Amino acid sequence: MAKKSVSQRDDDLGEAAPDKKAKRKANKASKSQVSSVDDDTMSRVVEFCQELRWREAVLLCRTAQAKAEEEGREELAFSLSLALPKLEWSLRRQIAAAFIHEAKAMLKKEYLLDVGQ
């Protein structure tokens, strides 16, 4: 069995390497596009939550969950279904806090009107 010289091995690897590299890059690109869409949705939900925009976060989560279920992406749909009740709870808490704040302001005005008479 004859040994190949170093230059012959480099030539052999040099021809096959670009094909393999191109295939790997194409696979990584397709996987990264799918994960970037998932990451983008979740990052937008997190962004809405950090800005206390619960309504937008709930709407985005619901639409993304429905879309993921239609496309058959079960993991994303499952993770969104776990996040949705927490977002809805925060939305209800925000609505209740706003209602209480407005009720206090209204009662304060009525008290001032009653005292003025």
Beta strands, then each sheet from edge to edge (+ up, - down):
end
